[in-house]
Amino acid sequence: MSDRLLVLVRHGQSDWNLKNLFTGWKDPDLTEQGIREAKDAGRKLKAQDLSFDVAFTSDLTRAQHTLKLMLEEIGQTGLPTTKNLALNERDYGDLSGLNKDDARKKWGEDQVLIWRRSYDVPPPGGESLKDTLARTLPYYVQEILPGVLRGQRTLIAAHGNSLRALIMVLEKLTPEQILKRELATGAPVVYRLNADSTVASKVDLAG
């Protein structure tokens, strides 16, 4: 009986999270708090006696740095790792780099809320959550899931929206349900899958 282990971790706090900026595909690194969160995530995984065969991360520094710190904590620094922009954060387009309060002044609170919290309305020049899912899901199905189903214990360090796209599929959530789902930074979510790729168990290691 293979483990079919899949662990999802949102990166630790980034410099732009701290400054309340729309980040998207921009590439700030972790803050001191984000470094602590990433190390803490690694310690939580170690406390669960979890180890991995492969890891996946995005093309962005904050996710890669989070993964590196977690692997140091669990003693797996040489783990085979694949980086791919399919796992990047949602692209916020013209909002990228803007302070969220400034964006509200420019476009109005209601419009910014629609861009942030609707499923299929993208900001100017950017992606909606639906667009992010259309980018992330095929990569998961083709490149990640087959390994998990073969028993490769898999760790993914990525972003709030790319991971929410995966969670939507794993947990069979509606667009309305996924919009309400928040992912804490540096908080591992541990799934074990059935042979048909559905979720057998889920443990949230937040807190």
VEXFIDREN-486910 format. One record per residue: z, x, y of N, C-alpha, C in turn; residue in one letter; chain. Coordinates in steps of 0.1 Angstrom, whole numbers, padded with zeros to 4 digits. Last residue first. Layout:
N
PT    n.zz    n.xx    n.yy   ca.zz   ca.xx   ca.yy    c.zz    c.xx    c.yy   resn   chain
PT       Z       X       Y       Z       X       Y       Z       X       Y      A       A
...
This chain:
207
PT    n.zz    n.xx    n.yy   ca.zz   ca.xx   ca.yy    c.zz    c.xx    c.yy   resn   chain
PT    0126   -0012    0268    0140   -0013    0271    0148   -0001    0264      G       A
PT    0102   -0018    0242    0106   -0017    0256    0121   -0018    0257      A       A
PT    0091   -0019    0217    0102   -0009    0219    0105   -0008    0234      L       A
PT    0083   -0045    0196    0082   -0041    0210    0094   -0031    0213      D       A
PT    0067   -0049    0167    0079   -0045    0173    0077   -0040    0186      V       A
PT    0051   -0070    0144    0050   -0064    0157    0064   -0061    0162      K       A
PT    0031   -0075    0114    0043   -0074    0121    0041   -0067    0135      S       A
PT    0004   -0081    0108    0015   -0084    0099    0028   -0084    0105      A       A
PT   -0024   -0093    0125   -0011   -0086    0127   -0001   -0091    0116      V       A
PT   -0056   -0087    0108   -0047   -0095    0116   -0033   -0088    0116      T       A
PT   -0072   -0072    0092   -0070   -0067    0106   -0062   -0077    0114      S       A
PT   -0070   -0077    0065   -0081   -0084    0072   -0080   -0081    0088      D       A
PT   -0047   -0063    0057   -0060   -0058    0053   -0072   -0064    0060      A       A
PT   -0025   -0064    0086   -0030   -0068    0073   -0043   -0062    0070      N       A
PT   -0008   -0039    0105   -0019   -0049    0103   -0021   -0052    0089      L       A
PT    0018   -0035    0127    0013   -0032    0114    0003   -0043    0110      R       A
PT    0025   -0022    0160    0018   -0032    0151    0016   -0026    0137      Y       A
PT    0045   -0016    0186    0042   -0012    0172    0037   -0023    0164      V       A
PT    0044   -0005    0218    0043   -0017    0210    0037   -0014    0196      V       A
PT    0063    0015    0240    0055    0014    0228    0055    0000    0222      P       A
PT    0063    0019    0273    0070    0011    0263    0061    0008    0251      A       A
PT    0052    0030    0297    0059    0039    0287    0067    0031    0276      G       A
PT    0055    0002    0317    0050    0015    0315    0059    0023    0305      T       A
PT    0051   -0031    0301    0059   -0021    0309    0053   -0007    0307      A       A
PT    0028   -0055    0306    0031   -0044    0298    0039   -0034    0306      L       A
PT    0028   -0091    0306    0030   -0078    0313    0033   -0067    0303      E       A
PT    0009   -0119    0303    0015   -0108    0295    0016   -0096    0304      R       A
PT   -0005   -0138    0316    0009   -0139    0318    0016   -0127    0311      K       A
PT   -0031   -0135    0307   -0028   -0132    0321   -0013   -0132    0324      L       A
PT   -0029   -0143    0281   -0030   -0129    0283   -0027   -0126    0298      I       A
PT   -0029   -0171    0284   -0018   -0165    0278   -0018   -0150    0282      Q       A
PT   -0055   -0177    0294   -0043   -0180    0302   -0031   -0173    0297      E       A
PT   -0072   -0168    0273   -0072   -0161    0286   -0060   -0164    0295      P       A
PT   -0050   -0168    0243   -0060   -0174    0252   -0061   -0166    0265      T       A
PT   -0046   -0144    0217   -0041   -0151    0229   -0053   -0157    0236      L       A
PT   -0043   -0130    0192   -0051   -0142    0193   -0046   -0151    0205      K       A
PT   -0033   -0105    0190   -0023   -0116    0190   -0030   -0130    0191      E       A
PT   -0056   -0089    0191   -0046   -0087    0180   -0038   -0100    0179      L       A
PT   -0068   -0098    0215   -0075   -0100    0202   -0065   -0099    0191      V       A
PT   -0049   -0092    0234   -0055   -0105    0234   -0061   -0108    0221      M       A
PT   -0045   -0065    0230   -0035   -0074    0226   -0040   -0088    0225      I       A
PT   -0069   -0055    0241   -0067   -0053    0227   -0056   -0063    0222      L       A
PT   -0065   -0062    0268   -0077   -0066    0261   -0075   -0065    0246      A       A
PT   -0042   -0047    0273   -0041   -0062    0273   -0053   -0068    0266      R       A
PT   -0053   -0022    0274   -0044   -0025    0263   -0042   -0041    0262      L       A
PT   -0067   -0024    0298   -0074   -0021    0285   -0066   -0024    0273      S       A
PT   -0045   -0029    0316   -0056   -0039    0313   -0064   -0036    0301      N       A
PT   -0027   -0007    0314   -0022   -0021    0313   -0033   -0031    0309      G       A
PT   -0040    0019    0292   -0036    0013    0305   -0033   -0002    0304      H       A
PT   -0030    0043    0268   -0041    0038    0277   -0034    0031    0289      A       A
PT   -0027    0057    0237   -0021    0058    0251   -0032    0054    0261      A       A
PT   -0024    0048    0204   -0033    0047    0216   -0024    0048    0229      I       A
PT   -0022    0061    0172   -0015    0059    0184   -0025    0059    0196      L       A
PT   -0022    0052    0137   -0030    0054    0150   -0021    0051    0162      T       A
PT   -0026    0063    0105   -0016    0058    0115   -0021    0062    0129      R       A
PT   -0050    0051    0084   -0048    0061    0094   -0038    0056    0104      Q       A
PT   -0057    0031    0066   -0043    0037    0065   -0041    0049    0075      G       A
PT   -0080    0019    0070   -0080    0028    0059   -0066    0035    0057      R       A
PT   -0074    0005    0093   -0075   -0003    0080   -0075    0006    0068      L       A
PT   -0076    0025    0111   -0063    0019    0109   -0063    0012    0095      V       A
PT   -0104    0030    0110   -0094    0041    0105   -0080    0034    0103      G       A
PT   -0114    0006    0120   -0117    0010    0106   -0108    0021    0101      P       A
PT   -0103    0006    0147   -0099   -0003    0137   -0102    0001    0123      L       A
PT   -0118    0026    0162   -0104    0027    0160   -0100    0019    0148      I       A
PT   -0146    0021    0164   -0141    0035    0164   -0126    0036    0160      E       A
PT   -0153   -0007    0165   -0162    0003    0158   -0155    0016    0155      Q       A
PT   -0132   -0020    0178   -0137   -0025    0165   -0145   -0014    0157      V       A
PT   -0129   -0004    0201   -0118   -0006    0192   -0123   -0010    0178      Y       A
PT   -0154   -0008    0213   -0149    0006    0209   -0138    0005    0199      Y       A
PT   -0154   -0036    0218   -0164   -0030    0208   -0159   -0016    0204      P       A
PT   -0132   -0037    0237   -0131   -0043    0223   -0141   -0037    0214      L       A
PT   -0138   -0026    0262   -0128   -0020    0253   -0129   -0024    0239      T       A
PT   -0158   -0041    0274   -0160   -0027    0273   -0151   -0021    0262      R       A
PT   -0148   -0067    0274   -0162   -0065    0268   -0165   -0050    0267      A       A
PT   -0124   -0063    0287   -0124   -0066    0272   -0138   -0063    0266      L       A
PT   -0134   -0060    0312   -0127   -0049    0306   -0127   -0051    0291      T       A
PT   -0145   -0085    0317   -0154   -0073    0317   -0147   -0062    0310      D       A
PT   -0121   -0099    0317   -0131   -0103    0308   -0141   -0091    0306      K       A
PT   -0109   -0089    0340   -0103   -0086    0327   -0113   -0089    0316      L       A
PT   -0136   -0077    0360   -0126   -0086    0357   -0119   -0082    0344      S       A
PT   -0144   -0047    0379   -0144   -0055    0367   -0133   -0065    0367      E       A
PT   -0162   -0043    0411   -0153   -0039    0400   -0154   -0048    0388      G       A
PT   -0175   -0050    0434   -0179   -0038    0428   -0170   -0033    0416      G       A
PT   -0149   -0071    0443   -0162   -0066    0447   -0164   -0052    0441      P       A
PT   -0132   -0082    0413   -0132   -0078    0427   -0145   -0072    0430      P       A
PT   -0142   -0109    0390   -0140   -0094    0394   -0139   -0092    0409      P       A
PT   -0129   -0133    0372   -0134   -0131    0385   -0132   -0117    0389      V       A
PT   -0118   -0140    0347   -0132   -0136    0347   -0138   -0135    0361      D       A
PT   -0090   -0144    0349   -0096   -0137    0337   -0110   -0132    0339      Y       A
PT   -0070   -0136    0377   -0079   -0145    0370   -0085   -0137    0358      S       A
PT   -0053   -0118    0390   -0047   -0126    0379   -0057   -0136    0373      R       A
PT   -0067   -0103    0410   -0057   -0097    0401   -0053   -0105    0389      R       A
PT   -0083   -0122    0422   -0089   -0110    0416   -0079   -0103    0406      W       A
PT   -0064   -0140    0430   -0075   -0144    0421   -0080   -0132    0414      I       A
PT   -0050   -0124    0449   -0043   -0130    0437   -0053   -0134    0426      L       A
PT   -0069   -0121    0468   -0064   -0109    0461   -0057   -0114    0448      V       A
PT   -0071   -0147    0477   -0082   -0141    0471   -0078   -0129    0463      Q       A
PT   -0045   -0152    0488   -0050   -0161    0477   -0062   -0154    0470      D       A
PT   -0042   -0134    0509   -0033   -0133    0497   -0039   -0141    0485      E       A
PT   -0070   -0117    0523   -0062   -0129    0521   -0054   -0129    0508      G       A
PT   -0084   -0094    0528   -0091   -0105    0521   -0083   -0118    0520      W       A
PT   -0066   -0078    0544   -0081   -0078    0546   -0088   -0090    0540      K       A
PT   -0041   -0083    0535   -0044   -0085    0549   -0059   -0086    0552      K       A
PT   -0043   -0075    0509   -0040   -0089    0512   -0043   -0093    0526      R       A
PT   -0048   -0048    0512   -0058   -0056    0506   -0056   -0071    0509      A       A
PT   -0023   -0041    0521   -0034   -0040    0530   -0046   -0048    0525      D       A
PT   -0008   -0045    0498   -0004   -0053    0510   -0016   -0052    0520      D       A
PT   -0019   -0026    0481   -0020   -0040    0478   -0017   -0049    0490      K       A
PT   -0039    0000    0494   -0025   -0005    0493   -0027   -0020    0491      N       A
PT   -0067    0012    0477   -0061    0004    0488   -0047    0001    0484      L       A
PT   -0078    0024    0454   -0072    0033    0465   -0066    0025    0476      G       A
PT   -0100   -0002    0448   -0095    0011    0444   -0090    0020    0455      S       A
PT   -0114   -0023    0457   -0100   -0023    0460   -0093   -0010    0456      L       A
PT   -0140   -0021    0449   -0137   -0018    0464   -0122   -0018    0467      D       A
PT   -0130   -0015    0416   -0141   -0015    0426   -0137   -0012    0440      G       A
PT   -0112   -0014    0396   -0109   -0023    0407   -0120   -0023    0418      Y       A
PT   -0117   -0013    0362   -0122   -0008    0375   -0120   -0018    0386      D       A
PT   -0090   -0011    0339   -0100   -0020    0346   -0104   -0013    0359      R       A
PT   -0086    0022    0324   -0081    0010    0331   -0093    0001    0337      E       A
PT   -0105    0032    0295   -0100    0033    0309   -0094    0020    0314      N       A
PT   -0115    0031    0270   -0101    0028    0271   -0096    0029    0285      L       A
PT   -0141    0041    0274   -0139    0027    0269   -0125    0022    0270      A       A
PT   -0139    0068    0278   -0137    0059    0290   -0137    0044    0286      L       A
PT   -0119    0086    0255   -0131    0078    0258   -0129    0069    0269      N       A
PT   -0108    0111    0233   -0107    0106    0247   -0120    0098    0249      K       A
PT   -0089    0116    0204   -0102    0112    0209   -0100    0106    0223      T       A
PT   -0072    0141    0186   -0072    0131    0197   -0086    0129    0202      T       A
PT   -0051    0153    0160   -0065    0150    0164   -0066    0138    0174      P       A
PT   -0022    0169    0171   -0028    0157    0165   -0042    0155    0170      L       A
PT   -0005    0190    0178   -0019    0193    0173   -0026    0181    0168      G       A
PT    0020    0180    0183    0012    0185    0194   -0003    0188    0190      T       A
PT    0042    0165    0172    0028    0164    0167    0018    0169    0177      Q       A
PT    0069    0160    0179    0065    0172    0172    0051    0172    0165      G       A
PT    0076    0140    0195    0076    0137    0181    0071    0148    0172      I       A
PT    0073    0152    0220    0086    0147    0216    0087    0144    0201      E       A
PT    0046    0158    0221    0056    0169    0221    0069    0164    0216      E       A
PT    0036    0132    0222    0033    0140    0210    0043    0152    0209      L       A
PT    0044    0124    0248    0049    0117    0236    0047    0126    0223      M       A
PT    0029    0142    0263    0043    0143    0264    0049    0136    0252      L       A
PT    0002    0134    0257    0007    0148    0254    0022    0149    0254      K       A
PT    0002    0108    0266    0000    0111    0252    0006    0125    0249      L       A
PT    0005    0112    0294    0015    0104    0287    0014    0107    0272      T       A
PT   -0019    0126    0299   -0006    0133    0301    0005    0126    0294      H       A
PT   -0037    0106    0294   -0037    0118    0286   -0024    0125    0287      Q       A
PT   -0030    0087    0314   -0029    0083    0300   -0029    0096    0291      A       A
PT   -0035    0102    0337   -0022    0096    0335   -0020    0092    0321      R       A
PT   -0063    0110    0336   -0052    0120    0334   -0039    0113    0331      T       A
PT   -0087    0092    0316   -0079    0094    0328   -0066    0102    0326      L       A
PT   -0101    0083    0295   -0107    0095    0302   -0099    0098    0315      D       A
PT   -0076    0074    0271   -0087    0071    0280   -0092    0084    0286      S       A
PT   -0071    0081    0236   -0066    0079    0249   -0078    0077    0258      T       A
PT   -0058    0081    0202   -0069    0078    0212   -0063    0077    0226      F       A
PT   -0049    0100    0173   -0046    0094    0186   -0059    0092    0194      A       A
PT   -0039    0101    0138   -0049    0103    0149   -0044    0096    0162      V       A
PT   -0016    0100    0123   -0027    0108    0118   -0038    0111    0129      D       A
PT    0019    0101    0131    0006    0096    0133   -0004    0106    0127      F       A
PT    0052    0087    0126    0043    0098    0128    0029    0093    0127      S       A
PT    0084    0074    0132    0070    0072    0132    0063    0085    0134      L       A
PT    0112    0069    0133    0106    0077    0123    0091    0075    0121      D       A
PT    0122    0058    0155    0117    0048    0145    0111    0056    0133      Q       A
PT    0126    0080    0170    0138    0073    0165    0134    0063    0154      A       A
PT    0100    0086    0177    0107    0095    0168    0119    0088    0162      K       A
PT    0096    0065    0195    0088    0066    0183    0095    0075    0173      L       A
PT    0115    0072    0215    0116    0059    0208    0108    0059    0195      K       A
PT    0105    0097    0223    0118    0097    0216    0120    0083    0209      R       A
PT    0081    0088    0236    0080    0097    0224    0093    0097    0216      G       A
PT    0093    0073    0257    0084    0066    0247    0083    0075    0234      A       A
PT    0104    0095    0270    0113    0085    0264    0105    0077    0254      D       A
PT    0081    0107    0280    0090    0114    0270    0099    0104    0263      K       A
PT    0073    0087    0297    0064    0091    0286    0073    0099    0275      A       A
PT    0094    0085    0315    0090    0073    0307    0082    0077    0295      E       A
PT    0093    0110    0327    0105    0106    0319    0102    0095    0310      R       A
PT    0068    0108    0339    0070    0119    0329    0082    0115    0321      I       A
PT    0074    0088    0357    0064    0085    0347    0065    0096    0336      G       A
PT    0092    0100    0374    0097    0089    0366    0087    0087    0355      Q       A
PT    0075    0119    0386    0086    0124    0378    0091    0113    0369      E       A
PT    0042    0104    0380    0053    0108    0388    0064    0114    0379      T       A
PT    0010    0114    0367    0023    0108    0365    0033    0113    0376      L       A
PT   -0020    0115    0388   -0012    0119    0376    0002    0111    0376      D       A
PT   -0049    0096    0396   -0037    0102    0399   -0029    0106    0386      P       A
PT   -0078    0088    0396   -0072    0096    0386   -0059    0103    0391      D       A
PT   -0096    0056    0395   -0091    0068    0402   -0081    0075    0393      K       A
PT   -0101    0033    0382   -0107    0045    0376   -0103    0057    0384      W       A
PT   -0072    0017    0392   -0084    0015    0384   -0089    0029    0378      G       A
PT   -0053    0013    0415   -0057    0026    0409   -0071    0025    0402      T       A
PT   -0040    0001    0444   -0049   -0003    0433   -0055    0010    0427      F       A
PT   -0007    0012    0451   -0021    0012    0454   -0029    0007    0441      L       A
PT    0021    0017    0453    0016    0003    0454    0001    0002    0457      N       A
PT    0031    0041    0449    0027    0039    0463    0021    0025    0464      K       A
PT    0035    0041    0421    0047    0042    0430    0043    0038    0444      L       A
PT    0009    0040    0412    0018    0029    0409    0030    0029    0419      N       A
PT    0002    0065    0421   -0003    0054    0428    0004    0041    0424      W       A
PT    0015    0082    0403    0017    0083    0417    0013    0071    0425      D       A
PT    0025    0061    0374    0016    0071    0381    0020    0072    0396      S       A
PT    0047    0057    0347    0044    0054    0361    0035    0065    0367      Q       A
PT    0030    0062    0315    0041    0062    0324    0037    0059    0339      G       A
PT    0006    0040    0299    0010    0053    0305    0022    0051    0313      H       A
PT    0013    0019    0271    0008    0020    0285    0014    0033    0291      R       A
PT    0006    0022    0238    0015    0026    0248    0008    0027    0262      V       A
PT    0005    0009    0205   -0001    0009    0218    0010    0013    0229      L       A
PT   -0001    0018    0172    0009    0017    0183    0002    0019    0196      V       A
PT   -0006    0007    0140   -0012    0008    0153   -0002    0007    0164      L       A
PT   -0008    0013    0105    0001    0014    0117   -0008    0015    0129      L       A
PT   -0012    0009    0077   -0020    0003    0087   -0012    0001    0100      R       A
PT    0000    0019    0053    0008    0014    0064    0001    0006    0074      D       A
PT   -0011    0008    0020   -0012    0017    0032   -0004    0010    0043      S       A
PT    0000    0009   -0012    0000    0000    0000    0000    0009    0012      M       A
